[in-house]
Amino acid sequence: MPIEIVPAGKMLIANRGEIAVRIIRAARELGIGTVLAASEPDADSYAAQLADEVQVIGPAPAAKSYLDTSAILRAAEASGCDALHPGYGFLSESAAFARAVIDAGVTWIGPSPEAIELMGDKSRARQAARDAGVPTLRGSDGALTPDDDVIAIAAAVGYPLVVKAAAGGGGRGIRLVTAEQDLVSTVEIAQAEARAAFGNSAVYLEQFVHRARHVEVQIIGDGETVIHLGDRDCSLQRRQQKIVEEAPAPGLPATVRDTIARSSIELGKACGYRGLGTIEFLYNPDTQEAAFIEMNTRLQVEHPVTEMITGLDLIREQILVARDGTLRLGQDDVRFSGHAFEFRINAEDPRNGFMPSPGTLERLTWPGGPGIRIDAGVVTGSAVAPFYDSLLAKIIIWDASRDEAITRSRRALGEVRIEGVKTTLPLLEAVLARREVRNVEHHSKFIETTPDLLGVST
């Protein structure tokens, strides 16, 4: 579909690393100037080198830079930006930040503050999903209150169950309970963790699904029209953090694939969704049923696998919806082809409890060839600081089939050379070599329950 390239002023990118680089490239192709809001350590980063302009917003601690709303808005005003892209993480799912940006007269590249607020409270999101006819897991009706009979609620949900932070995210604020005698103490621990991590102690109970797979549907909307862009599987995780993603989700019955796609569209319509969003489900291979668990109201780290199988630039579409107010795509415009994997390369030592591995990248060699894409936030000589998320880059692989994509991925990962820091590359290679992964027998707890992957517990 032809794109009208209209110079649209300047966009502030309130993020860092590989996603800042990715957004800069998409904006540049649309004729939009780019300003990077960077902390002091990131002022000479690869993203800073690519941006048209850099505004330093504060020192290293995220609370004094990437989480400082006032500093970010001052940077937008000083540089004359008329749009702001939050990337993912940091303030991307803050309704208060979105409102502040909009109130400052700057175009917010994301969903409405109301949608962020609704879906950011996971207990309210569950209710919204039920109201929209989306299948959900058994759980408490909203967040627990001091007056609730927690024992009785848990008995109705059934064991094992999980205690979840209502304001949780990034795999934090989740606690498994297998027996009644552990329930009250676990709820108290989860509430304390949630208060410390999110400033909100609200938690709720939800059914635990043994050996579940984590699947999700990408949607995009303009407040009225909502379409889906296919599904992904994000089951390969460690400590609730995704490390490998693929699209489409393999081994899903056609009825399940259709159900989660339709459900996601209905939920998006119900909350008047605008921009990119992801509806996440747990899929139970034993019952062949999928149930809603949460919605992410932002661009996802794993969006490239969807781009690879659709041929769409999701960030371009996200910017155009925010700029024009109208979705230019219809469901019939979306075509799917082949299979794609994404591998996250983090500066962590998987043989030492995933300890961060800061340092300087003395050597950095990426693979090449057909169907291979590198989304990197670093180059040879880049400093890997200890202050932020350890993601260095994502290697995205496409081929005509899943088996061929696995073969190509194993070859590509074998070509990577990184010196100066430890990385998760050995774990990724070990996971990809496993029969369970090749045969789609893995699940969301596979890595942490397979301690021989690297000869140590993961």
DRENDO-1510 file (C-alpha; in Angstrom, 1 decimal, always signed):
<recs>
REC; n; res; u; v; w
REC; 1; MET; +0.0; +0.0; +0.0 .
REC; 2; PRO; +1.5; +3.4; -1.0 .
REC; 3; ILE; +2.6; +5.7; +1.8 .
REC; 4; GLU; +2.3; +9.4; +1.6 .
REC; 5; ILE; +5.6; +10.8; +3.0 .
REC; 6; VAL; +4.7; +14.1; +4.7 .
REC; 7; PRO; +7.4; +15.8; +6.8 .
REC; 8; ALA; +5.9; +15.9; +10.2 .
REC; 9; GLY; +8.1; +18.0; +12.4 .
REC; 10; LYS; +10.2; +16.3; +15.0 .
REC; 11; MET; +9.7; +13.3; +17.2 .
REC; 12; LEU; +11.2; +12.9; +20.7 .
REC; 13; ILE; +12.2; +9.3; +21.4 .
REC; 14; ALA; +12.1; +8.8; +25.2 .
REC; 15; ASN; +14.0; +5.5; +25.2 .
REC; 16; ARG; +17.4; +4.0; +24.6 .
REC; 17; GLY; +19.2; +1.0; +23.1 .
REC; 18; GLU; +18.0; -1.1; +20.2 .
REC; 19; ILE; +14.4; +0.2; +20.3 .
REC; 20; ALA; +15.5; +3.8; +20.1 .
REC; 21; VAL; +17.5; +2.9; +17.0 .
REC; 22; ARG; +14.5; +1.0; +15.5 .
REC; 23; ILE; +12.2; +4.0; +16.0 .
REC; 24; ILE; +14.8; +6.5; +14.6 .
REC; 25; ARG; +14.9; +4.4; +11.4 .
REC; 26; ALA; +11.2; +4.2; +11.0 .
REC; 27; ALA; +10.7; +7.9; +11.6 .
REC; 28; ARG; +13.4; +8.9; +9.1 .
REC; 29; GLU; +11.7; +6.9; +6.4 .
REC; 30; LEU; +8.6; +8.9; +7.1 .
REC; 31; GLY; +10.4; +12.2; +6.8 .
REC; 32; ILE; +10.2; +12.9; +10.5 .
REC; 33; GLY; +13.1; +14.5; +12.4 .
REC; 34; THR; +14.3; +12.6; +15.4 .
REC; 35; VAL; +15.4; +13.8; +18.8 .
REC; 36; LEU; +16.8; +11.3; +21.3 .
REC; 37; ALA; +16.1; +12.0; +25.0 .
REC; 38; ALA; +19.2; +10.4; +26.6 .
REC; 39; SER; +20.7; +10.0; +30.0 .
REC; 40; GLU; +24.3; +11.2; +30.5 .
REC; 41; PRO; +25.8; +7.7; +29.9 .
REC; 42; ASP; +23.7; +7.3; +26.7 .
REC; 43; ALA; +24.6; +10.7; +25.2 .
REC; 44; ASP; +27.2; +9.1; +22.9 .
REC; 45; SER; +25.4; +5.8; +22.3 .
REC; 46; TYR; +24.7; +4.3; +18.9 .
REC; 47; ALA; +21.2; +5.6; +19.0 .
REC; 48; ALA; +22.5; +9.1; +19.8 .
REC; 49; GLN; +24.8; +8.9; +16.8 .
REC; 50; LEU; +21.9; +8.1; +14.5 .
REC; 51; ALA; +19.4; +10.7; +15.9 .
REC; 52; ASP; +19.2; +14.1; +14.3 .
REC; 53; GLU; +19.6; +15.7; +17.8 .
REC; 54; VAL; +20.2; +14.6; +21.4 .
REC; 55; GLN; +18.7; +16.1; +24.5 .
REC; 56; VAL; +20.4; +15.0; +27.7 .
REC; 57; ILE; +17.6; +14.6; +30.3 .
REC; 58; GLY; +19.6; +13.6; +33.4 .
REC; 59; PRO; +22.1; +11.4; +35.1 .
REC; 60; ALA; +22.4; +7.6; +34.9 .
REC; 61; PRO; +19.7; +6.5; +37.4 .
REC; 62; ALA; +16.5; +5.9; +35.4 .
REC; 63; ALA; +14.5; +7.7; +38.1 .
REC; 64; LYS; +16.4; +10.9; +37.3 .
REC; 65; SER; +16.3; +10.5; +33.5 .
REC; 66; TYR; +14.1; +8.0; +31.6 .
REC; 67; LEU; +11.4; +8.0; +34.3 .
REC; 68; ASP; +11.5; +11.8; +34.9 .
REC; 69; THR; +8.4; +13.1; +33.2 .
REC; 70; SER; +9.3; +16.8; +33.7 .
REC; 71; ALA; +12.8; +16.3; +32.2 .
REC; 72; ILE; +11.4; +14.5; +29.2 .
REC; 73; LEU; +8.7; +17.2; +28.5 .
REC; 74; ARG; +11.4; +19.9; +28.9 .
REC; 75; ALA; +13.4; +18.1; +26.2 .
REC; 76; ALA; +10.4; +18.0; +23.9 .
REC; 77; GLU; +9.8; +21.7; +24.3 .
REC; 78; ALA; +13.4; +22.7; +24.0 .
REC; 79; SER; +13.8; +20.8; +20.7 .
REC; 80; GLY; +10.5; +21.8; +19.3 .
REC; 81; CYS; +9.1; +18.2; +19.0 .
REC; 82; ASP; +5.5; +17.8; +18.1 .
REC; 83; ALA; +5.4; +14.0; +18.7 .
REC; 84; LEU; +6.8; +11.6; +21.3 .
REC; 85; HIS; +7.4; +7.9; +21.0 .
REC; 86; PRO; +8.0; +6.1; +24.4 .
REC; 87; GLY; +9.3; +2.8; +23.0 .
REC; 88; TYR; +8.7; +0.0; +25.5 .
REC; 89; GLY; +9.5; -0.2; +29.2 .
REC; 90; PHE; +10.2; +3.0; +31.2 .
REC; 91; LEU; +7.1; +5.2; +30.9 .
REC; 92; SER; +5.5; +3.5; +27.9 .
REC; 93; GLU; +2.6; +2.1; +29.9 .
REC; 94; SER; +2.1; +5.1; +32.2 .
REC; 95; ALA; -1.3; +6.7; +31.8 .
REC; 96; ALA; -0.1; +9.7; +33.8 .
REC; 97; PHE; +2.8; +10.2; +31.4 .
REC; 98; ALA; +0.6; +9.8; +28.3 .
REC; 99; ARG; -1.8; +12.5; +29.7 .
REC; 100; ALA; +1.1; +14.8; +30.5 .
REC; 101; VAL; +2.4; +14.5; +26.9 .
REC; 102; ILE; -1.0; +15.1; +25.4 .
REC; 103; ASP; -1.7; +18.1; +27.8 .
REC; 104; ALA; +1.6; +19.6; +26.6 .
REC; 105; GLY; +0.2; +19.6; +23.1 .
REC; 106; VAL; +2.5; +16.8; +21.8 .
REC; 107; THR; +1.2; +13.9; +19.8 .
REC; 108; TRP; +1.4; +10.7; +21.9 .
REC; 109; ILE; +2.5; +7.7; +19.8 .
REC; 110; GLY; +0.4; +5.2; +21.8 .
REC; 111; PRO; -3.0; +4.2; +23.0 .
REC; 112; SER; -5.2; +6.6; +25.0 .
REC; 113; PRO; -4.5; +7.1; +28.6 .
REC; 114; GLU; -7.8; +5.6; +29.4 .
REC; 115; ALA; -7.0; +2.3; +27.6 .
REC; 116; ILE; -3.6; +2.2; +29.3 .
REC; 117; GLU; -5.2; +2.8; +32.7 .
REC; 118; LEU; -7.8; +0.1; +32.2 .
REC; 119; MET; -5.5; -2.6; +30.8 .
REC; 120; GLY; -2.6; -1.6; +33.2 .
REC; 121; ASP; -4.7; -2.9; +36.1 .
REC; 122; LYS; -4.7; -6.6; +35.4 .
REC; 123; SER; -7.6; -7.4; +37.6 .
REC; 124; ARG; -9.7; -4.8; +35.8 .
REC; 125; ALA; -8.4; -6.0; +32.5 .
REC; 126; ARG; -9.6; -9.5; +33.3 .
REC; 127; GLN; -13.1; -8.2; +33.9 .
REC; 128; ALA; -13.0; -6.2; +30.7 .
REC; 129; ALA; -12.0; -9.3; +28.8 .
REC; 130; ARG; -14.9; -11.3; +30.4 .
REC; 131; ASP; -17.3; -8.5; +29.5 .
REC; 132; ALA; -16.1; -8.7; +25.9 .
REC; 133; GLY; -16.6; -12.4; +25.8 .
REC; 134; VAL; -13.0; -13.3; +25.9 .
REC; 135; PRO; -12.2; -16.6; +27.6 .
REC; 136; THR; -10.3; -16.1; +30.9 .
REC; 137; LEU; -8.8; -18.3; +33.6 .
REC; 138; ARG; -10.6; -18.9; +36.9 .
REC; 139; GLY; -9.6; -16.2; +39.4 .
REC; 140; SER; -10.7; -13.7; +42.0 .
REC; 141; ASP; -13.3; -11.1; +41.1 .
REC; 142; GLY; -10.9; -8.1; +41.0 .
REC; 143; ALA; -8.1; -7.3; +43.4 .
REC; 144; LEU; -8.2; -8.8; +46.9 .
REC; 145; THR; -9.5; -6.5; +49.7 .
REC; 146; PRO; -8.9; -6.7; +53.5 .
REC; 147; ASP; -12.5; -8.0; +53.9 .
REC; 148; ASP; -12.2; -10.9; +51.4 .
REC; 149; ASP; -12.1; -14.5; +52.6 .
REC; 150; VAL; -8.9; -15.3; +50.8 .
REC; 151; ILE; -9.0; -19.0; +51.8 .
REC; 152; ALA; -12.5; -19.4; +50.3 .
REC; 153; ILE; -11.7; -17.5; +47.2 .
REC; 154; ALA; -8.6; -19.6; +46.7 .
REC; 155; ALA; -10.6; -22.8; +47.2 .
REC; 156; ALA; -13.0; -21.7; +44.5 .
REC; 157; VAL; -10.1; -21.0; +42.1 .
REC; 158; GLY; -8.3; -24.3; +42.9 .
REC; 159; TYR; -4.7; -25.2; +43.6 .
REC; 160; PRO; -2.1; -24.6; +42.3 .
REC; 161; LEU; -2.8; -20.9; +41.7 .
REC; 162; VAL; -0.8; -17.8; +41.3 .
REC; 163; VAL; -0.9; -14.5; +43.2 .
REC; 164; LYS; -0.4; -11.7; +40.8 .
REC; 165; ALA; +0.3; -8.0; +41.2 .
REC; 166; ALA; -2.6; -6.0; +39.6 .
REC; 167; ALA; -0.1; -3.4; +38.4 .
REC; 168; GLY; +2.6; -6.0; +37.5 .
REC; 169; GLY; +4.7; -6.2; +34.5 .
REC; 170; GLY; +7.9; -7.7; +33.1 .
REC; 171; GLY; +7.2; -11.0; +34.9 .
REC; 172; ARG; +7.4; -9.3; +38.4 .
REC; 173; GLY; +4.9; -9.6; +41.1 .
REC; 174; ILE; +4.0; -13.3; +40.4 .
REC; 175; ARG; +4.0; -16.0; +43.1 .
REC; 176; LEU; +3.0; -19.6; +42.9 .
REC; 177; VAL; +0.9; -21.2; +45.7 .
REC; 178; THR; +0.5; -25.0; +45.7 .
REC; 179; ALA; -1.1; -25.5; +49.1 .
REC; 180; GLU; -3.6; -23.7; +51.3 .
REC; 181; GLN; -1.1; -23.4; +54.2 .
REC; 182; ASP; +1.1; -21.2; +52.1 .
REC; 183; LEU; -1.6; -18.9; +50.8 .
REC; 184; VAL; -1.8; -16.1; +53.4 .
REC; 185; SER; +2.0; -15.7; +53.8 .
REC; 186; THR; +2.4; -15.7; +50.0 .
REC; 187; VAL; -0.3; -13.1; +49.5 .
REC; 188; GLU; +1.4; -10.9; +52.0 .
REC; 189; ILE; +4.8; -11.3; +50.4 .
REC; 190; ALA; +3.3; -10.6; +46.9 .
REC; 191; GLN; +1.6; -7.5; +48.2 .
REC; 192; ALA; +4.9; -6.2; +49.7 .
REC; 193; GLU; +6.7; -6.9; +46.4 .
REC; 194; ALA; +4.0; -5.2; +44.4 .
REC; 195; ARG; +4.2; -2.1; +46.6 .
REC; 196; ALA; +8.0; -1.9; +46.3 .
REC; 197; ALA; +8.0; -2.5; +42.6 .
REC; 198; PHE; +4.9; -0.7; +41.4 .
REC; 199; GLY; +3.8; +1.6; +44.2 .
REC; 200; ASN; +0.6; -0.5; +44.3 .
REC; 201; SER; +0.1; -3.4; +46.7 .
REC; 202; ALA; -3.1; -4.7; +44.9 .
REC; 203; VAL; -3.0; -8.4; +44.0 .
REC; 204; TYR; -5.4; -11.0; +42.7 .
REC; 205; LEU; -5.6; -14.8; +42.4 .
REC; 206; GLU; -5.6; -16.7; +39.2 .
REC; 207; GLN; -5.6; -20.4; +38.1 .
REC; 208; PHE; -2.2; -21.9; +37.4 .
REC; 209; VAL; -2.0; -23.9; +34.2 .
REC; 210; HIS; +0.7; -26.7; +34.3 .
REC; 211; ARG; +3.0; -26.8; +31.2 .
REC; 212; ALA; +1.1; -23.9; +29.6 .
REC; 213; ARG; +2.4; -22.1; +26.5 .
REC; 214; HIS; +2.4; -18.4; +26.3 .
REC; 215; VAL; +0.8; -17.1; +23.1 .
REC; 216; GLU; -0.2; -13.6; +22.1 .
REC; 217; VAL; -2.0; -11.7; +19.4 .
REC; 218; GLN; -0.8; -8.5; +17.9 .
REC; 219; ILE; -3.5; -5.9; +17.2 .
REC; 220; ILE; -3.6; -2.4; +15.8 .
REC; 221; GLY; -6.5; +0.0; +15.9 .
REC; 222; ASP; -7.6; +3.6; +15.4 .
REC; 223; GLY; -10.2; +3.9; +18.2 .
REC; 224; GLU; -12.9; +2.4; +16.0 .
REC; 225; THR; -11.5; -0.2; +13.6 .
REC; 226; VAL; -9.3; -2.9; +15.1 .
REC; 227; ILE; -7.5; -5.7; +13.2 .
REC; 228; HIS; -5.1; -8.5; +14.2 .
REC; 229; LEU; -1.6; -9.0; +12.7 .
REC; 230; GLY; -1.3; -12.7; +13.7 .
REC; 231; ASP; -0.1; -14.5; +16.7 .
REC; 232; ARG; +3.3; -15.3; +18.4 .
REC; 233; ASP; +4.6; -17.9; +20.8 .
REC; 234; CYS; +6.7; -16.5; +23.7 .
REC; 235; SER; +6.9; -19.6; +25.8 .
REC; 236; LEU; +10.7; -19.8; +26.1 .
REC; 237; GLN; +11.3; -17.7; +29.2 .
REC; 238; ARG; +13.5; -17.6; +32.3 .
REC; 239; ARG; +12.1; -16.0; +35.4 .
REC; 240; GLN; +9.0; -14.8; +33.4 .
REC; 241; GLN; +11.3; -13.0; +31.0 .
REC; 242; LYS; +11.1; -13.9; +27.3 .
REC; 243; ILE; +14.3; -14.9; +25.6 .
REC; 244; VAL; +13.0; -16.5; +22.3 .
REC; 245; GLU; +9.8; -15.6; +20.4 .
REC; 246; GLU; +8.4; -17.0; +17.2 .
REC; 247; ALA; +5.6; -16.3; +14.8 .
REC; 248; PRO; +3.2; -17.8; +14.0 .
REC; 249; ALA; +2.6; -19.7; +17.2 .
REC; 250; PRO; +3.4; -23.3; +16.2 .
REC; 251; GLY; +1.0; -26.3; +16.8 .
REC; 252; LEU; -2.1; -24.3; +17.5 .
REC; 253; PRO; -5.4; -25.9; +16.4 .
REC; 254; ALA; -7.1; -23.7; +13.7 .
REC; 255; THR; -10.1; -23.2; +16.0 .
REC; 256; VAL; -7.8; -21.9; +18.8 .
REC; 257; ARG; -6.0; -19.6; +16.5 .
REC; 258; ASP; -9.2; -18.2; +15.2 .
REC; 259; THR; -10.7; -17.8; +18.7 .
REC; 260; ILE; -7.8; -15.8; +20.1 .
REC; 261; ALA; -7.7; -13.6; +17.0 .
REC; 262; ARG; -11.4; -12.8; +17.1 .
REC; 263; SER; -11.3; -12.4; +20.9 .
REC; 264; SER; -8.4; -9.9; +20.6 .
REC; 265; ILE; -10.2; -7.8; +18.1 .
REC; 266; GLU; -13.3; -7.8; +20.3 .
REC; 267; LEU; -11.4; -6.7; +23.3 .
REC; 268; GLY; -9.6; -4.0; +21.3 .
REC; 269; LYS; -13.0; -2.7; +20.1 .
REC; 270; ALA; -14.5; -2.8; +23.6 .
REC; 271; CYS; -11.8; -0.4; +24.9 .
REC; 272; GLY; -11.7; +1.9; +21.8 .
REC; 273; TYR; -8.1; +0.9; +21.2 .
REC; 274; ARG; -5.8; +3.1; +19.2 .
REC; 275; GLY; -2.2; +2.1; +18.1 .
REC; 276; LEU; -0.4; -1.2; +18.7 .
REC; 277; GLY; -1.3; -3.6; +21.5 .
REC; 278; THR; -0.8; -7.2; +22.4 .
REC; 279; ILE; -3.3; -9.6; +23.9 .
REC; 280; GLU; -1.6; -12.4; +25.9 .
REC; 281; PHE; -3.1; -15.8; +26.5 .
REC; 282; LEU; -2.1; -19.0; +28.2 .
REC; 283; TYR; -2.6; -22.0; +25.9 .
REC; 284; ASN; -3.2; -25.5; +27.5 .
REC; 285; PRO; -2.1; -28.2; +25.0 .
REC; 286; ASP; -3.9; -30.8; +27.1 .
REC; 287; THR; -7.3; -29.2; +26.8 .
REC; 288; GLN; -6.5; -27.3; +23.6 .
REC; 289; GLU; -7.9; -24.1; +25.2 .
REC; 290; ALA; -6.5; -20.6; +25.4 .
REC; 291; ALA; -7.4; -18.0; +28.1 .
REC; 292; PHE; -6.7; -14.3; +28.4 .
REC; 293; ILE; -4.1; -13.3; +31.0 .
REC; 294; GLU; -3.3; -9.6; +30.2 .
REC; 295; MET; -2.9; -6.9; +27.6 .
REC; 296; ASN; +0.3; -4.9; +26.9 .
REC; 297; THR; -0.6; -1.4; +25.8 .
REC; 298; ARG; +2.6; -0.6; +23.9 .
REC; 299; LEU; +5.0; -1.8; +21.3 .
REC; 300; GLN; +6.4; -5.2; +22.2 .
REC; 301; VAL; +10.1; -6.2; +22.2 .
REC; 302; GLU; +9.1; -9.2; +19.9 .
REC; 303; HIS; +7.3; -7.1; +17.3 .
REC; 304; PRO; +10.0; -8.0; +14.6 .
REC; 305; VAL; +8.8; -11.6; +14.2 .
REC; 306; THR; +5.4; -10.2; +13.2 .
REC; 307; GLU; +7.0; -7.8; +10.8 .
REC; 308; MET; +8.9; -10.7; +9.2 .
REC; 309; ILE; +5.9; -12.8; +8.5 .
REC; 310; THR; +3.6; -9.9; +7.4 .
REC; 311; GLY; +6.1; -7.6; +5.6 .
REC; 312; LEU; +4.7; -4.7; +7.6 .
REC; 313; ASP; +6.7; -2.0; +9.5 .
REC; 314; LEU; +4.7; -2.0; +12.7 .
REC; 315; ILE; +6.3; +1.2; +14.0 .
REC; 316; ARG; +5.5; +3.0; +10.8 .
REC; 317; GLU; +1.9; +1.9; +11.1 .
REC; 318; GLN; +1.9; +3.0; +14.8 .
REC; 319; ILE; +3.2; +6.5; +13.9 .
REC; 320; LEU; +0.7; +6.9; +11.0 .
REC; 321; VAL; -2.3; +6.0; +13.2 .
REC; 322; ALA; -1.2; +8.5; +15.8 .
REC; 323; ARG; -0.5; +11.2; +13.1 .
REC; 324; ASP; -3.6; +10.7; +10.9 .
REC; 325; GLY; -6.1; +9.3; +13.4 .
REC; 326; THR; -7.1; +6.6; +10.9 .
REC; 327; LEU; -5.9; +3.0; +10.3 .
REC; 328; ARG; -4.8; +2.7; +6.7 .
REC; 329; LEU; -4.9; -1.2; +6.8 .
REC; 330; GLY; -7.9; -3.5; +6.7 .
REC; 331; GLN; -7.9; -7.1; +7.8 .
REC; 332; ASP; -7.7; -8.3; +4.1 .
REC; 333; ASP; -4.5; -6.3; +3.6 .
REC; 334; VAL; -2.6; -8.5; +6.1 .
REC; 335; ARG; -0.9; -11.5; +4.5 .
REC; 336; PHE; +1.2; -14.1; +6.3 .
REC; 337; SER; +4.2; -15.9; +4.9 .
REC; 338; GLY; +6.8; -18.3; +6.4 .
REC; 339; HIS; +8.0; -18.5; +10.0 .
REC; 340; ALA; +10.2; -16.2; +12.1 .
REC; 341; PHE; +12.2; -16.4; +15.3 .
REC; 342; GLU; +13.6; -13.7; +17.5 .
REC; 343; PHE; +16.6; -14.3; +19.9 .
REC; 344; ARG; +17.4; -11.7; +22.6 .
REC; 345; ILE; +21.1; -11.2; +23.2 .
REC; 346; ASN; +21.6; -9.9; +26.7 .
REC; 347; ALA; +24.8; -9.0; +28.5 .
REC; 348; GLU; +24.3; -11.5; +31.2 .
REC; 349; ASP; +26.2; -14.6; +32.3 .
REC; 350; PRO; +23.8; -17.6; +32.1 .
REC; 351; ARG; +26.4; -19.8; +33.9 .
REC; 352; ASN; +26.5; -17.5; +36.9 .
REC; 353; GLY; +22.8; -16.9; +37.8 .
REC; 354; PHE; +22.4; -14.5; +34.9 .
REC; 355; MET; +24.5; -11.9; +36.6 .
REC; 356; PRO; +24.8; -8.7; +34.6 .
REC; 357; SER; +28.0; -8.4; +32.6 .
REC; 358; PRO; +28.9; -4.7; +32.0 .
REC; 359; GLY; +32.0; -3.8; +30.1 .
REC; 360; THR; +33.1; -2.7; +26.6 .
REC; 361; LEU; +32.3; -4.6; +23.4 .
REC; 362; GLU; +35.7; -5.3; +22.1 .
REC; 363; ARG; +34.5; -7.5; +19.2 .
REC; 364; LEU; +31.0; -7.7; +17.7 .
REC; 365; THR; +30.3; -9.8; +14.6 .
REC; 366; TRP; +26.7; -10.5; +13.5 .
REC; 367; PRO; +25.5; -13.2; +11.1 .
REC; 368; GLY; +24.3; -12.5; +7.5 .
REC; 369; GLY; +22.5; -14.0; +4.6 .
REC; 370; PRO; +18.9; -14.3; +3.4 .
REC; 371; GLY; +16.2; -13.9; +6.0 .
REC; 372; ILE; +18.4; -12.5; +8.8 .
REC; 373; ARG; +17.8; -9.2; +10.5 .
REC; 374; ILE; +19.8; -7.6; +13.4 .
REC; 375; ASP; +18.2; -5.0; +15.6 .
REC; 376; ALA; +21.1; -3.8; +17.7 .
REC; 377; GLY; +21.6; -0.9; +20.0 .
REC; 378; VAL; +25.4; -1.3; +20.1 .
REC; 379; VAL; +28.4; -1.5; +17.9 .
REC; 380; THR; +32.0; -2.6; +18.4 .
REC; 381; GLY; +33.5; -0.3; +21.1 .
REC; 382; SER; +30.1; +0.4; +22.8 .
REC; 383; ALA; +30.1; +0.6; +26.5 .
REC; 384; VAL; +27.6; -1.7; +28.2 .
REC; 385; ALA; +26.5; +0.2; +31.4 .
REC; 386; PRO; +25.2; -1.5; +34.5 .
REC; 387; PHE; +22.3; +1.0; +34.9 .
REC; 388; TYR; +19.7; -0.4; +32.6 .
REC; 389; ASP; +18.2; -3.5; +31.0 .
REC; 390; SER; +21.0; -5.7; +29.6 .
REC; 391; LEU; +19.5; -6.2; +26.1 .
REC; 392; LEU; +22.2; -5.7; +23.5 .
REC; 393; ALA; +20.4; -6.8; +20.3 .
REC; 394; LYS; +17.8; -9.1; +18.8 .
REC; 395; ILE; +18.6; -11.5; +16.0 .
REC; 396; ILE; +15.5; -12.2; +13.9 .
REC; 397; ILE; +15.4; -15.1; +11.5 .
REC; 398; TRP; +12.9; -15.9; +8.7 .
REC; 399; ASP; +12.4; -18.9; +6.5 .
REC; 400; ALA; +9.6; -20.5; +4.6 .
REC; 401; SER; +8.9; -23.1; +7.3 .
REC; 402; ARG; +9.5; -23.5; +11.0 .
REC; 403; ASP; +12.0; -26.4; +10.5 .
REC; 404; GLU; +13.9; -24.3; +7.9 .
REC; 405; ALA; +13.9; -21.3; +10.2 .
REC; 406; ILE; +15.3; -23.4; +13.0 .
REC; 407; THR; +18.1; -24.7; +10.7 .
REC; 408; ARG; +18.9; -21.2; +9.6 .
REC; 409; SER; +18.8; -19.9; +13.2 .
REC; 410; ARG; +21.3; -22.5; +14.4 .
REC; 411; ARG; +23.7; -21.5; +11.6 .
REC; 412; ALA; +23.2; -17.8; +12.3 .
REC; 413; LEU; +23.7; -18.0; +16.1 .
REC; 414; GLY; +26.9; -20.0; +15.4 .
REC; 415; GLU; +28.3; -17.1; +13.5 .
REC; 416; VAL; +27.9; -14.5; +16.3 .
REC; 417; ARG; +31.1; -13.4; +18.0 .
REC; 418; ILE; +30.9; -11.1; +21.0 .
REC; 419; GLU; +33.9; -10.3; +23.2 .
REC; 420; GLY; +34.3; -8.1; +26.2 .
REC; 421; VAL; +31.1; -9.1; +28.0 .
REC; 422; LYS; +29.3; -12.4; +28.8 .
REC; 423; THR; +26.1; -13.0; +26.9 .
REC; 424; THR; +23.1; -15.3; +26.8 .
REC; 425; LEU; +24.1; -16.6; +23.4 .
REC; 426; PRO; +25.2; -20.1; +24.8 .
REC; 427; LEU; +21.8; -20.5; +26.4 .
REC; 428; LEU; +20.0; -19.6; +23.1 .
REC; 429; GLU; +22.1; -22.1; +21.2 .
REC; 430; ALA; +21.4; -24.8; +23.8 .
REC; 431; VAL; +17.6; -24.2; +23.8 .
REC; 432; LEU; +17.4; -24.3; +20.0 .
REC; 433; ALA; +19.2; -27.7; +19.9 .
REC; 434; ARG; +16.6; -29.3; +22.2 .
REC; 435; ARG; +14.3; -31.9; +20.8 .
REC; 436; GLU; +11.4; -30.6; +22.9 .
REC; 437; VAL; +11.7; -27.2; +21.2 .
REC; 438; ARG; +12.0; -28.6; +17.7 .
REC; 439; ASN; +8.9; -30.8; +18.4 .
REC; 440; VAL; +6.9; -28.0; +20.1 .
REC; 441; GLU; +6.8; -29.8; +23.4 .
REC; 442; HIS; +8.2; -26.9; +25.4 .
REC; 443; HIS; +6.2; -24.7; +27.7 .
REC; 444; SER; +6.7; -21.5; +29.7 .
REC; 445; LYS; +8.6; -23.3; +32.5 .
REC; 446; PHE; +10.7; -25.3; +30.2 .
REC; 447; ILE; +14.0; -23.5; +30.7 .
REC; 448; GLU; +13.8; -23.3; +34.5 .
REC; 449; THR; +12.8; -27.0; +34.8 .
REC; 450; THR; +15.6; -28.2; +32.4 .
REC; 451; PRO; +18.7; -27.6; +34.6 .
REC; 452; ASP; +21.0; -29.5; +32.2 .
REC; 453; LEU; +20.7; -26.9; +29.4 .
REC; 454; LEU; +24.1; -25.5; +30.3 .
REC; 455; GLY; +25.1; -27.9; +33.0 .
REC; 456; VAL; +23.8; -25.4; +35.6 .
REC; 457; SER; +20.5; -24.3; +36.9 .
REC; 458; THR; +18.8; -21.6; +34.9 .
</recs>
